[in-house]
């Protein structure tokens, strides 16, 4: 009986004040939920972007398959051909790629010159264009592009299944493509002498760099010298 009387004395809070407080609590909860959802969405987008960039950085990049030089008089190497291919991953824009070379006395950083030769369909009989091959004019054009202290490289397309390297302004390698990065060492005043140690990198915009490292033979018995 006492319990019933106690319950009967209890009254719920009513009135406009109570309604305003209730609505305020609902609004605060809604705003907090919106902020949390918005923050979670932003974090998800940033995490996704960072994940994509990390995947590009780890999976993509450049491999240096071979390095060959050309010694016209069998004394010093005046031209350098670096055979590269992309790793599995993103595309590689060669116009945004930097090539570094160092012989211990001098270090150069080379950028793409815009000089491009496409041998993907017909191949090449003479990579260094020392005879009347289709690449003789290429090396002359490259030498002209490297004059006036322009430290640049050209590219020779050897394999390009989808034609992505045909764009002179932005030649782009994708998986399966093979390209020769051509450097006229005489034009940049950095010929390679016998027993000289040379190191460098092919540095793409994204991904791992291709490593260049070799010691030239003690003598050049042939015009074409395999270096790496």
C-alpha positions in Angstrom: 0.0 0.0 0.0 2.9 2.3 0.9 4.6 1.4 -2.4 1.4 2.3 -4.4 1.2 5.7 -2.6 4.9 6.4 -3.4 4.4 5.6 -7.1 1.3 7.8 -7.3 3.3 10.7 -6.0 5.8 10.4 -8.9 5.1 12.7 -11.8 6.9 12.9 -15.2 8.5 16.0 -16.3 6.3 17.8 -18.7 6.0 21.2 -20.4 7.7 23.2 -23.2 11.0 23.4 -21.3 11.3 19.7 -21.2 10.5 19.5 -24.9 13.2 22.1 -25.7 15.8 20.1 -23.7 14.8 16.9 -25.4 15.0 18.5 -28.9 18.4 20.0 -28.0 19.7 16.6 -26.9 18.5 15.0 -30.2 20.2 17.8 -32.2 23.5 17.5 -30.4 23.4 13.7 -30.9 22.7 14.2 -34.6 25.5 16.8 -35.0 28.0 14.5 -33.2 26.9 11.6 -35.4 27.4 13.7 -38.6 30.8 14.8 -37.5 31.9 11.2 -36.7 30.5 9.9 -40.0 32.2 12.7 -41.9 35.5 12.1 -40.1 35.3 8.4 -40.8 34.7 9.1 -44.5 37.7 11.4 -44.8 39.9 8.9 -43.0 38.8 6.1 -45.3 39.5 8.2 -48.4 42.9 9.2 -47.1 43.7 5.6 -46.2 42.7 4.5 -49.6 44.8 7.1 -51.3 47.8 6.3 -49.1 47.3 2.6 -49.9 47.3 3.3 -53.7 50.4 5.4 -53.5 52.2 2.8 -51.4 51.2 0.1 -53.9 52.6 2.3 -56.7 55.8 2.9 -54.8 56.4 -0.8 -53.9 55.0 -2.6 -57.0 56.0 -0.2 -59.8 59.4 1.0 -60.9 62.1 0.3 -63.5 64.4 -2.6 -64.0 67.8 -2.1 -65.8 68.3 -5.3 -67.9 71.5 -4.4 -69.6 74.0 -1.6 -70.2 76.2 -1.4 -73.3 78.6 1.1 -74.5 80.1 2.2 -77.9 83.8 3.0 -78.3 84.2 4.3 -81.8 88.0 4.2 -81.6 88.2 1.4 -79.1 89.7 3.9 -76.6 86.9 5.7 -74.7 83.1 4.9 -74.6 81.2 7.8 -76.2 77.7 6.4 -76.3 75.7 4.5 -73.6 72.6 2.3 -74.2 70.7 1.3 -71.0 68.0 -1.3 -71.7 65.1 -0.9 -69.3 61.6 -2.4 -68.7 59.0 -1.5 -66.1 58.2 -3.7 -63.0 54.7 -5.1 -62.6 52.7 -2.1 -61.4 51.8 1.4 -62.6 52.9 3.0 -65.9 56.2 4.8 -66.2 56.2 8.2 -67.9 59.7 8.6 -69.3 59.3 12.3 -69.6 59.2 12.5 -65.8 62.1 10.1 -65.4 65.6 11.2 -64.3 68.9 9.3 -65.0 71.9 9.9 -62.8 75.5 9.0 -63.7 78.7 9.4 -61.7 82.3 8.3 -62.4 83.6 9.5 -59.0 84.8 12.8 -60.5 81.6 14.1 -62.0 78.0 13.5 -61.5 75.2 14.4 -63.9 71.4 14.2 -63.8 69.8 13.8 -67.2 66.2 14.5 -68.3 64.3 13.3 -71.3 65.2 15.3 -74.4 62.1 14.6 -76.6 64.3 12.6 -79.1 62.6 9.3 -79.8 63.2 6.4 -82.2 60.6 3.7 -82.7 62.1 0.4 -83.7 59.3 -1.7 -82.1 58.0 -3.0 -85.5 61.2 -3.3 -87.6 63.9 -3.9 -85.1 67.4 -2.5 -85.4 70.5 -3.8 -87.0 72.8 -1.3 -85.4 71.8 0.0 -82.0 74.4 2.8 -82.0 73.8 3.9 -85.6 77.5 3.6 -86.6 76.5 2.6 -90.2 73.7 3.8 -92.4 71.0 2.2 -90.1 67.7 3.9 -89.2 69.3 5.0 -85.9 72.2 7.1 -87.3 70.0 10.2 -87.5 68.7 9.5 -84.0 72.2 9.8 -82.4 72.9 12.9 -84.4 69.6 14.4 -83.2 70.4 13.4 -79.6 73.9 15.0 -79.9 72.2 18.2 -81.0 69.7 18.1 -78.2 72.5 17.7 -75.7 74.4 20.7 -76.9 74.3 24.0 -75.2 74.8 22.3 -71.8 71.4 20.5 -72.0 72.0 17.3 -70.1 69.4 15.0 -71.6 68.8 11.5 -72.8 66.9 10.0 -75.7 64.9 6.8 -76.0 64.8 3.9 -78.5 61.6 1.9 -78.5 62.3 -1.8 -78.9 59.0 -3.4 -77.7 55.7 -1.6 -77.4 52.6 -3.7 -77.8 50.0 -0.9 -77.4 51.8 2.1 -78.9 52.0 3.9 -75.5 55.5 5.0 -76.3 54.7 6.8 -79.5 53.9 10.1 -77.8 57.0 12.2 -78.2 56.1 14.5 -75.3 55.1 11.8 -72.8 56.3 8.4 -73.8 54.9 5.9 -71.3 56.1 2.4 -70.5 53.8 -0.3 -69.3 54.3 -3.9 -68.5 56.1 -5.8 -71.3 57.6 -2.7 -72.9 61.4 -2.5 -73.5 63.2 0.7 -74.1 66.8 1.8 -74.6 67.7 5.0 -72.7 70.4 6.5 -75.0 73.1 8.9 -73.7 75.7 10.6 -75.8 78.5 10.7 -73.3 80.7 12.7 -75.6 78.1 15.5 -75.8 77.9 15.8 -72.0 81.7 15.6 -71.7 81.7 12.4 -69.6 83.2 9.6 -71.7 84.0 6.3 -70.0 87.6 5.3 -69.8 89.0 1.8 -69.3 88.7 0.4 -65.7 86.5 3.4 -64.7 83.8 2.7 -62.2 80.4 4.2 -63.0 77.3 4.2 -60.9 73.8 5.7 -61.3 70.1 5.3 -61.2 67.1 5.4 -63.5 64.6 7.2 -61.3 60.9 7.1 -62.2 58.3 9.5 -60.9 56.9 6.6 -58.8 58.3 3.3 -57.8 61.7 1.7 -57.4 64.8 3.0 -59.2 66.8 0.9 -61.7 70.4 0.6 -60.6 73.4 1.2 -62.9 76.7 0.0 -61.6 79.7 -1.4 -63.4 83.5 -1.2 -63.9 84.6 -0.8 -67.5 86.9 -3.4 -68.9 90.7 -2.8 -68.8 90.7 -2.5 -72.6 88.1 -2.2 -75.3 88.8 -4.8 -77.9 85.6 -4.2 -79.8 83.5 -1.2 -80.6 80.4 -2.5 -78.7 81.2 -3.2 -75.1 79.0 -5.0 -72.6 79.1 -3.2 -69.3 76.3 -4.5 -67.1 
